[in-house]
């Protein structure tokens, strides 16, 4: 396929299709290095901590958290929204960027989709524990009354959320796994040990790579991409409606659905940057995840960060414009009240810092990108904290005024969930092909460094 | 190759403008409130289409899009209408503000007056004549400037060659998009939301943007098909039409998403200060209210769903016409109930006034299109557009 010479190559180092197979399979076939073991050790320690804190919560009840009658959502829902938001980048990369024919997505979609799935698992863990009695969580689903509970209230956005998150998880998982099948088959065919042959044979579902296999594969991928695209919007839209359908000042505002989606993509891409900048170094994937990839993702971070900024300012402005005193109080209180530091952390991290990406030097700098990607996710955590806690801690009546401080158990669950996330991701990076190699091979002839050179030479003749 | 204006083009735009002027005169002779409302909504509707063209153009530059290079001159020609639209925007407000915007009346701000309005007084720092007019001038100025500059750079590129002008266009587009991101929202509050000055919705600006973008994309697709059918743009193939069809399809859903988000959240919370806006429209404009949603969602959604339908030019023209009527109704429902009240109707005044602006738009568009080559010949990604195949 013809490609303009002005476009930058997406695969560097004159890689042939065989080189790609070698490079992507190497981490799976070799032994893990000590960096991997160090990271894995720390993650598993955090995961054990998570198990402990969740056990305490389930064993003793929600009373071990810092919530009270006024602020009855705190770190739990903050963390839930934060994790679900992070998941969005994977779906956007695999579905929306596919529809927009963005070839640069091919080096990053596998890892981003994996991240989506692990992030949604972390998010779901907060949904399930925050009910306090997780053994009754089946009542979230509409079961017949004879089962011992009342039919769920379909007017409640919390029920919509159950469907949104579970649909999102299942579709993302199927999409991710479908893409993995041909790559698993590659690992299977190269396997030298009996164990690997067996396990990867099982995972690859008997893939033989025939024309019929590929035809079905492409059909399924397109259908799943079509289903995932509305999911990118719907999941965080419904999460936002958990708040926006209420009449709590600061929660009830119509801009919430698209603004939450923009924020989710923003934080998701930041997390992709955090993970990929480490992964490319540890697994030596510098030729596949290039400066150009980082640049593109930073542009998306800059755009979505600015959209989020416009939404913040719109909310603030309209709260004044509306003439509703509760609304204006809520926003002034966010910026100047008890939790002012959370508000200004959010503003600095989410709105001001991504503007630095206007400079190409910073946008293409790996260290700077890495630091900023963490800053962005700190900011996005504070955004949810600001929305949830500052709105709740000052309700209409002074008797509904209170403050909220988390206990060590809540903090422990949050830190532990990061451990859960990284444990999953490290296992993924060790045993699964982190780049969709079969798909990546399709652009070697158009977008690799040697293809670019050939195009140029042809043009000279 | 340049576009050559045909006799039919001229006749069509002059007939539309002539009918428009007669309708405007008829409107003022029968019901001046309806005439003012029609002027405001029609000018906004056509201006939004031209503005969406420039927005789409800027996105093509910033996102490094290749396939659309051949239709960029169409987008540029759409943008040359913006100075006229901006002029009308300021003129209509300057003369008709007392009829269009009740917040411009002085008695609401006079504490001694029985008409004193605490809410409006609270908004006075934003909704006041000097600041408001300054904003209108700013919008018209910024939009027109960037529309004309982007066209100028591209025309220079035809002569100079190389990538200097292209890179300059990318920069201009980025600056325009930042300004557009702010001004598209604030202008929607100013021009449309302040008609019902008591009402507010944070999503309103983005909702207006979505409608603007769908209408613009539809007009782009229809104009490209018209040019193709008249024997121009020989290298625009079904794949280009398919891509434009996808945009129409996707952003119709996006518009519906924002329509639903705004409506559902206000309906669900049922707060009197918010719900009044929809209650009034449902009580007195039930049919249009339902039609607006049905036409703008179901028609493109069902008809443009399949791959084949997006490649049939006649079908795009057909569904495009329906969508343009649908989004005209959307703007109608935003403007007229607020300006005219429950007795607002759709008649000669409303339709005729829109004809005037549509005629003017077509006249300016074809005129500007004929003055430059139809395809930018030195665009660095032209090859991708010429060999576009999906």
Interface residues (C-beta under 8 A of the other chain):
Chain A: X1 X2 X3 X4 X5 X6 X7 X99 X101 X230 X233 X237 X241 X244 X245 X246 X247 X252 X253 X254 X255 X256 X257 X258 X306 X307 X310 X311 X314 X315 X318 X321 X322 X323 X324
Chain B: X64 X66 X118 X119 X122 X123 X126 X163 X166 X178 X181 X182 X185 X189 X200 X201 X202 X203 X204 X205 X206 X246 X253 X257 X258 X261 X262 X264 X265 X266 X268 X269 X271 X273 X380 X381 X382 X383 X384 X387 X389 X390
